Amino acid sequence: MNSHSHHMPRIPYYAATGNECALFDAAHEKTLPLLLKGPTGCGKTRFVEHMAARSGRKLYTVACHDDLSAADLIGRYLLRGGETEWVDGPLTRAVREGAICYLDEVVEARKDVIVVLHPLTDTRRTLMIDRTGEELIAPPGFMLIASYNPGYQNVLKRMKPSTRQRFLAVTFDFPDPETEIAVVAQESGLEAGRVAPLVRLGGHIRNLSGMDLEEGVSTRLLIYAATLIAGGMGVDRALEAAVIEPLTDDVDVQIALRDLVTTIYG
C-alpha cells in the first residue's frame, strides 16, 4: 500500500487538441460559463475532469436526461425521521462551495432547468432557491460548464440561441490519429503499434457516408476495444463487442462494418 497516494490526487489523462485548456483557464479566472460542443465520446467529460483536477477544484457532474428537473439540480425537502429537511442538489452545493458544476448533455434536461441556469450565467451569478427563499451569489471559484452534441439534436431538443449566447463555447472533435493513438494506448495499456489499426478503423467508420449510422465510433469505444485486446481477447471478438454491436442493430450495416474490419486487419 502506498501511503503517499492520498496526498497526490490523480489527474485524469487528457491530450489537448487545441487551445481548450487556455480557454478553460481564462473562463475560470474571469468567472464566465463555458459550453462544450461535440460528438459523444470525443473527450468532453474527460477534459472537464482533467481541468478540475489540475486546478484542484471540486467537480459536480450531472448527466442530464429527459426527466431531470430543476429540483434535481437545486435540491428538495426530504422527510427524514419524521422531520422535513432541505437537501441541496449538486448545483446548489457547487455554488455554495465555489466548485465546478458540469451539466453533461444539457439539452436533454427539462426546460425548467435552463431557466434556473440563466441568472447564474450572467453578471448576477445568482441561484434563486424558491423553496427556501434563498438567493445565493456564486463565489469566484464557482464555474458552470455545460456540454451538448450538436449532431445529435432533434427539433424538440435544440439549444436555444438565447441560451447558447450566455456561454463561451468551444467545439470538440475526435483527435487527430496520432493523438488518438496516444490516448487509446494510455487508457487501455495496449501498445501504440497495436492501437494504430484500431484508430485507422475508427477514422474509416467516421468517414462512412450513406450508411445508417447515427454517430461515428467514439474514442471511448476504441478504448474499450483496445482494453479487451490488451487483456488477451482476439481482435475480431473485441471489435464485435466494443465497436460493431454498440454502433448499430442493423444487420446489413454490421456486415459492412465487418468487411471494413477485414480490410484493415486483413
Solvent accessible surface area in square Angstrom, and as a share of the most:
residue,aa,sasa,rsa
1,M,244,1.09
2,N,90,0.46
3,S,76,0.49
4,H,115,0.51
5,S,62,0.40
6,H,135,0.60
7,H,127,0.57
8,M,130,0.58
9,P,108,0.68
10,R,182,0.66
11,I,78,0.40
12,P,22,0.14
13,Y,65,0.25
14,Y,34,0.13
15,A,24,0.18
16,A,55,0.42
17,T,77,0.45
18,G,54,0.52
19,N,106,0.54
20,E,7,0.03
21,C,21,0.13
22,A,67,0.52
23,L,42,0.21
24,F,1,0.00
25,D,64,0.33
26,A,49,0.38
27,A,0,0.00
28,H,38,0.17
29,E,130,0.58
30,K,131,0.55
31,T,37,0.21
32,L,77,0.38
33,P,11,0.07
34,L,1,0.00
35,L,0,0.00
36,L,0,0.00
37,K,51,0.22
38,G,3,0.03
39,P,36,0.23
40,T,52,0.30
41,G,10,0.10
42,C,12,0.07
43,G,23,0.22
44,K,11,0.05
45,T,38,0.22
46,R,72,0.26
47,F,1,0.00
48,V,0,0.00
49,E,61,0.27
50,H,23,0.10
51,M,1,0.00
52,A,3,0.02
53,A,33,0.26
54,R,117,0.43
55,S,52,0.34
56,G,69,0.66
57,R,67,0.24
58,K,120,0.51
59,L,46,0.23
60,Y,25,0.09
61,T,67,0.39
62,V,15,0.09
63,A,72,0.56
64,C,11,0.07
65,H,90,0.40
66,D,84,0.43
67,D,102,0.53
68,L,11,0.05
69,S,12,0.08
70,A,14,0.11
71,A,36,0.28
72,D,46,0.24
73,L,0,0.00
74,I,19,0.10
75,G,6,0.06
76,R,95,0.35
77,Y,88,0.33
78,L,66,0.33
79,L,130,0.65
80,R,125,0.46
81,G,88,0.84
82,G,68,0.65
83,E,123,0.55
84,T,96,0.56
85,E,76,0.34
86,W,47,0.16
87,V,40,0.23
88,D,29,0.15
89,G,6,0.06
90,P,30,0.19
91,L,0,0.00
92,T,0,0.00
93,R,89,0.33
94,A,0,0.00
95,V,1,0.01
96,R,101,0.37
97,E,93,0.42
98,G,6,0.05
99,A,2,0.02
100,I,0,0.00
101,C,0,0.00
102,Y,0,0.00
103,L,0,0.00
104,D,31,0.16
105,E,39,0.17
106,V,1,0.00
107,V,19,0.11
108,E,44,0.20
109,A,13,0.10
110,R,115,0.42
111,K,154,0.65
112,D,52,0.27
113,V,0,0.00
114,I,33,0.17
115,V,103,0.59
116,V,25,0.14
117,L,2,0.01
118,H,47,0.21
119,P,14,0.09
120,L,3,0.01
121,T,10,0.06
122,D,45,0.23
123,T,138,0.80
124,R,125,0.46
125,R,34,0.12
126,T,7,0.04
127,L,1,0.00
128,M,79,0.35
129,I,2,0.01
130,D,130,0.67
131,R,156,0.57
132,T,45,0.26
133,G,66,0.64
134,E,56,0.25
135,E,112,0.50
136,L,28,0.14
137,I,117,0.59
138,A,8,0.06
139,P,45,0.28
140,P,106,0.67
141,G,16,0.16
142,F,1,0.01
143,M,2,0.01
144,L,3,0.02
145,I,0,0.00
146,A,0,0.00
147,S,0,0.00
148,Y,5,0.02
149,N,7,0.04
150,P,61,0.38
151,G,73,0.71
152,Y,115,0.44
153,Q,38,0.17
154,N,83,0.43
155,V,122,0.70
156,L,160,0.79
157,K,57,0.24
158,R,143,0.52
159,M,7,0.03
160,K,124,0.53
161,P,78,0.49
162,S,65,0.42
163,T,4,0.03
164,R,83,0.30
165,Q,154,0.68
166,R,69,0.25
167,F,21,0.09
168,L,62,0.31
169,A,51,0.40
170,V,25,0.15
171,T,96,0.56
172,F,12,0.05
173,D,92,0.48
174,F,39,0.16
175,P,17,0.11
176,D,78,0.41
177,P,90,0.57
178,E,143,0.64
179,T,27,0.16
180,E,2,0.01
181,I,38,0.19
182,A,46,0.36
183,V,22,0.13
184,V,0,0.00
185,A,21,0.16
186,Q,103,0.46
187,E,59,0.26
188,S,15,0.10
189,G,64,0.61
190,L,7,0.04
191,E,115,0.52
192,A,54,0.42
193,G,59,0.56
194,R,114,0.42
195,V,0,0.00
196,A,28,0.22
197,P,25,0.16
198,L,0,0.00
199,V,6,0.03
200,R,127,0.47
201,L,0,0.00
202,G,0,0.00
203,G,26,0.25
204,H,84,0.38
205,I,4,0.02
206,R,57,0.21
207,N,124,0.64
208,L,57,0.28
209,S,102,0.66
210,G,89,0.85
211,M,57,0.25
212,D,105,0.55
213,L,34,0.17
214,E,140,0.63
215,E,53,0.24
216,G,26,0.25
217,V,0,0.00
218,S,11,0.07
219,T,10,0.06
220,R,111,0.40
221,L,28,0.14
222,L,0,0.00
223,I,31,0.16
224,Y,113,0.43
225,A,0,0.00
226,A,0,0.00
227,T,66,0.39
228,L,61,0.30
229,I,6,0.03
230,A,47,0.37
231,G,71,0.69
232,G,68,0.65
233,M,54,0.24
234,G,44,0.42
235,V,41,0.23
236,D,102,0.53
237,R,165,0.60
238,A,0,0.00
239,L,1,0.00
240,E,51,0.23
241,A,60,0.46
242,A,4,0.03
243,V,1,0.00
244,I,3,0.02
245,E,87,0.39
246,P,69,0.44
247,L,30,0.15
248,T,12,0.07
249,D,137,0.71
250,D,53,0.28
251,V,100,0.58
252,D,109,0.56
253,V,10,0.06
254,Q,17,0.08
255,I,88,0.45
256,A,32,0.25
257,L,1,0.01
258,R,85,0.31
259,D,84,0.44
260,L,30,0.15
261,V,11,0.07
262,T,83,0.48
263,T,106,0.61
264,I,27,0.14
265,Y,69,0.26
266,G,89,0.86
